[in-house]
Amino acid sequence: MPAGPTLPNFLERTRAARKIIVVDFGFLGDSVHLLPALWEIKRQYAGAELHTLSAPVGAEVLAMAPCVDRPWPFPLAAKSPPWWKHWDILLALRRQRFDAAFNFTGSDRSIFTTAFIGAPWSLGYEAGRRHFWNGWLVSDWVQRASRELPVFEQRRQILAARGFSLQPARFDLRVPEEARQWARQTVPENVAHLSINASTPLKEWPLEHWIELAKALLAADAKVRLAATASASPREQERLAALAKGVDDKRLVCLASSSIAQLAAVLQRSRLHIGADSGVLHLAMALGVPTLTVFRDHAGLKEWMPVGAQHRQFVAQCRCLKENRIDCLAAGKASCLASISVEQVAAEALRQLR
């Protein structure tokens, strides 16, 4: 018997879409890795409005992307609320009458949210658990790709699997002039940026190591200037204050509670970003800043590591993760990260700075 007609791909079926939303409850790093896919969507649907739904910090990042017409913030915390918690936002999104929706994470909460928004066409990624109701909530699905690729490339490949022709990946953030002006008045040019905090203490290099690193860099070269930043979190603020006190040098500028736009402006004035495994690393990467990162080895680490000669890293092997131990969790810190010496990091940082 002759073969039946080929079902048109997702892009062909949704060419007429005039209003599109991408649902991704990501924080800083996740939202940065969403950018190349957003640029592809904007390019393929010429003239369509592109909206995003993310955590507030993600919305701050996406507000700097010219391809995004409206970033919607969805309040999230360490213990995320159920998908139906913020009815006012969900109802406002449903009233937008989106023609198509994209979901690149496949998490249960984001999938239910995508379905509630009500776009007639939706594309999801099978990255989470499979449920019998998935086909009722999202019209099209793409199976999980290799985790050997960077996260941003995985998301682009989801589009390629459904008919999108890809151009070279681009991040292309535009930092607002007021943030750039603030940075010019606050931070010297060509600083080395220190990001000493992460989302969890289990990803953080010991504070005393950061203090000794800052002292070593300042002692090695009289021209070196440092800028350290932190979020508004009380824990991060305490670590930043301790860094300033421990280093006690005017060539170190400590900036507390900067906005994401201001953080991006500081990074643009930086010769090198030195930091923990955090979203700030990915923002630096997107802005084209060379990076030096201290990582704790974990499953999926490769997909979150920046690629290229300008990005260097030290990776600590963790017994807790390899042997299913709870030592790090019980202590509230990753003792394995302490094995990465200040001397190692300082030598590599100075090499990159010179």
C-alpha positions in Angstrom: 0.0 0.0 0.0 1.3 3.5 -0.7 2.5 5.5 2.3 0.1 8.0 3.8 0.7 11.8 3.7 3.6 13.0 5.9 2.4 14.9 8.9 3.7 18.5 8.7 6.2 19.5 11.3 5.4 21.8 14.3 6.9 24.8 12.6 4.8 24.4 9.4 1.6 23.8 11.4 2.2 27.0 13.5 3.5 29.4 10.8 0.5 31.7 11.2 1.1 32.2 15.0 1.1 35.8 16.0 1.5 35.5 19.7 3.9 32.9 21.3 4.9 32.1 24.8 7.8 30.1 26.2 7.2 28.6 29.7 10.4 28.0 31.6 10.5 28.5 35.4 14.2 29.0 35.3 16.3 31.2 37.5 19.4 33.0 36.3 21.5 30.3 34.6 18.5 28.5 33.1 17.2 31.7 31.6 20.6 32.5 30.0 20.6 29.1 28.4 17.1 29.8 27.0 18.3 32.8 25.0 19.6 31.1 21.8 16.3 29.1 21.4 14.3 32.4 21.9 16.3 34.0 19.1 15.5 31.1 16.8 11.8 31.3 17.6 11.7 35.0 17.0 13.5 34.6 13.7 11.2 31.9 12.4 8.0 33.6 13.4 8.7 37.0 11.8 6.4 39.7 13.3 5.0 37.5 16.1 5.0 38.6 19.7 7.3 36.5 21.9 6.5 36.3 25.6 8.3 34.3 28.3 7.2 33.0 31.8 10.0 32.5 34.3 11.1 33.2 37.8 11.5 36.9 38.6 15.3 36.8 38.3 14.9 35.0 34.9 12.6 37.7 33.8 15.2 40.3 34.6 17.6 38.5 32.3 15.1 38.1 29.5 14.1 41.8 29.7 17.6 42.5 28.3 16.9 40.3 25.3 15.6 42.3 22.3 13.9 39.1 20.9 11.5 39.0 23.9 8.5 41.3 23.7 7.3 40.7 27.2 8.9 38.7 30.0 6.3 37.6 32.6 7.7 37.0 36.2 6.2 34.1 38.1 7.0 34.2 41.9 9.1 31.2 42.9 11.2 30.4 46.0 13.5 27.6 47.1 10.3 25.6 47.9 8.3 26.3 44.7 4.6 26.8 45.0 2.2 24.5 43.1 1.5 25.5 39.5 -2.0 26.8 40.4 -0.9 29.0 43.2 -0.9 32.4 41.4 -4.3 32.4 39.7 -4.0 36.1 38.8 -1.0 35.6 36.6 -2.3 32.4 35.1 -5.7 34.0 34.2 -3.9 37.0 32.7 -1.8 34.7 30.6 -4.9 32.7 29.5 -6.6 36.0 28.4 -3.6 36.7 26.1 -4.9 33.9 23.7 -1.5 32.6 22.7 -1.3 30.7 19.4 1.6 28.5 20.3 3.6 27.6 23.4 7.0 26.1 24.0 8.2 24.2 27.1 11.9 23.2 27.2 12.1 21.6 30.6 9.2 19.1 30.9 8.8 19.6 34.6 5.3 18.7 35.9 4.5 22.2 37.2 5.6 23.9 34.0 3.7 21.4 31.8 0.4 22.0 33.8 1.0 25.8 33.5 1.6 25.5 29.8 -1.7 23.5 29.4 -3.6 26.1 31.4 -2.4 29.0 29.3 -4.5 27.3 26.5 -2.4 27.7 23.3 -3.9 25.4 20.6 -0.4 24.2 19.7 2.3 23.4 22.2 5.8 21.8 22.1 7.3 20.0 25.1 10.5 18.3 26.0 10.5 14.8 27.5 13.1 15.7 30.2 11.1 14.8 33.2 8.9 11.8 34.2 6.5 10.5 31.6 2.8 10.5 32.5 -0.2 9.2 30.7 -1.7 12.7 30.7 1.3 14.4 29.0 -0.4 13.9 25.6 -3.5 15.7 26.8 -1.6 18.7 28.2 0.9 19.3 25.3 0.2 18.6 21.7 3.8 17.7 20.5 6.8 16.2 22.3 10.5 15.8 21.6 12.5 13.0 23.3 15.4 13.9 25.5 18.7 14.5 23.6 22.2 13.8 24.7 23.3 15.6 27.9 26.8 15.9 26.4 25.6 19.1 24.7 25.5 22.4 26.5 22.0 23.1 27.8 21.4 26.0 25.3 22.3 23.7 22.4 19.9 21.0 23.7 17.1 23.5 23.6 18.0 24.5 20.1 18.1 20.9 19.0 14.5 20.5 20.3 13.5 23.1 17.7 15.6 21.5 15.0 13.8 18.2 15.7 10.5 19.9 14.8 11.4 21.7 11.6 13.5 24.7 12.6 16.6 25.5 10.5 19.2 26.8 12.9 21.6 29.6 12.6 24.7 30.0 14.8 23.8 30.3 18.5 23.5 33.8 19.8 22.8 35.3 23.3 23.0 39.0 22.3 21.9 40.7 25.6 21.5 44.5 25.6 22.4 46.0 29.0 20.4 49.1 29.7 22.3 52.4 29.5 21.3 53.4 33.1 22.9 50.2 34.4 26.0 50.8 32.3 26.2 54.3 33.6 25.9 53.1 37.2 28.7 50.6 36.6 31.0 53.3 35.1 30.6 55.3 38.3 31.0 52.3 40.6 33.6 49.9 39.2 37.0 50.5 37.5 37.5 49.2 34.0 39.1 45.8 33.5 38.4 44.4 37.0 38.5 40.8 37.9 35.0 39.9 39.0 34.5 37.6 42.0 31.3 35.7 42.5 31.8 33.8 45.8 28.2 32.5 46.3 25.9 29.9 44.8 22.4 28.6 45.2 23.6 26.2 47.8 26.6 26.0 50.2 27.3 22.6 48.6 28.5 24.5 45.4 30.7 27.1 47.2 34.4 27.2 47.6 35.3 27.9 51.3 35.1 31.6 52.2 38.6 31.6 53.6 39.8 30.4 50.2 38.2 33.4 48.5 39.8 35.8 51.0 43.2 34.3 50.4 42.7 34.3 46.6 41.8 38.0 46.6 44.9 38.8 48.7 47.1 36.7 46.4 45.8 38.4 43.2 46.2 41.9 44.7 49.7 41.1 46.0 50.9 39.6 42.7 50.0 42.7 40.6 49.6 46.3 41.7 47.4 47.0 38.7 44.8 44.3 39.6 41.4 45.6 40.7 38.7 43.3 42.0 34.9 43.6 42.2 32.8 41.1 44.2 29.0 40.9 44.0 26.2 39.1 45.9 22.4 38.8 45.8 20.1 40.2 48.4 20.1 36.9 50.3 21.2 37.5 54.0 23.5 34.5 53.7 25.2 35.9 50.6 25.4 39.3 52.2 27.1 37.9 55.2 29.7 36.1 53.1 30.3 39.3 51.0 30.8 41.4 54.2 33.2 38.8 55.5 35.2 38.9 52.3 35.5 42.7 52.4 36.6 42.5 56.1 39.1 39.7 55.5 40.8 41.3 52.5 40.6 44.9 53.8 42.0 46.5 50.6 40.5 49.5 48.7 41.3 47.7 45.4 38.4 45.3 46.2 35.0 46.8 45.6 32.1 44.9 47.1 28.7 45.4 45.6 25.6 44.2 47.5 22.2 43.6 46.1 22.8 44.7 42.5 20.0 44.2 40.0 20.6 41.7 37.2 21.1 44.6 34.8 23.7 46.2 37.1 25.4 42.8 37.5 25.6 42.4 33.7 27.1 45.9 33.5 29.7 45.0 36.0 30.6 41.9 34.1 30.9 43.9 30.9 33.6 45.9 32.6 35.4 42.8 33.7 38.5 41.1 32.2 37.8 37.9 34.0 35.0 36.3 36.0 36.1 34.0 38.8 33.3 32.2 40.6 31.4 29.3 42.0 29.0 27.0 40.1 26.1 29.6 39.8 24.0 31.5 37.4 26.4 34.4 37.4 28.9 32.1 35.5 26.4 31.7 32.7 25.6 35.4 32.5 29.3 36.1 32.2 29.6 33.5 29.4 26.6 35.0 27.5 28.3 38.5 27.7 31.5 37.1 26.3 33.6 37.4 29.5 36.3 34.8 30.1 35.6 32.7 33.1 37.4 30.6 35.8 35.1 28.4 37.8 35.4 26.1 40.8 33.1 23.1 40.3 32.0 20.1 42.5 31.6 17.1 40.2 28.0 16.0 39.7 25.8 14.3 37.2 25.1 16.5 34.3 28.0 18.8 35.0 29.3 18.8 31.4 26.1 20.3 30.0 26.5 23.3 32.4 30.2 23.9 31.7 31.0 26.8 29.4 32.8 25.6 26.2 35.9 27.4 24.7 39.5 28.2 25.4 38.5 31.4 27.3 36.6 29.3 29.9 38.7 27.4 32.5 37.6 25.3 35.4 38.8 23.2 38.4 36.6 20.2 39.2 36.6 18.5 42.6 35.7 14.9 42.8 33.1 14.3 45.5 32.9 11.0 47.5 29.4 11.9 48.6 28.1 11.8 45.1 30.1 8.9 43.9 29.5 6.7 46.9 26.0 7.9 47.9 27.2 9.3 51.2 25.7 12.2 53.1 28.9 13.8 54.6 28.6 17.0 52.6 24.8 17.3 53.2 25.2 16.7 56.9 28.1 19.3 57.2 26.3 21.9 55.1 29.3 22.3 52.9 31.3 20.4 50.2 34.6 19.5 51.8 35.8 18.2 48.5 35.8 21.8 47.1 38.4 22.8 49.8 40.8 20.4 48.0 41.1 22.9 45.2 43.9 25.1 46.4 44.2 28.8 46.4 47.5 28.5 44.7 46.0 26.6 41.8 43.2 29.1 41.2 45.5 32.1 41.7 48.1 30.9 39.2 45.4 30.3 36.5 43.6 33.6 37.3 46.9 35.5 36.9 47.6 33.7 33.7 44.3 34.6 32.2 44.5 38.2 33.5 48.0 38.7 31.9 
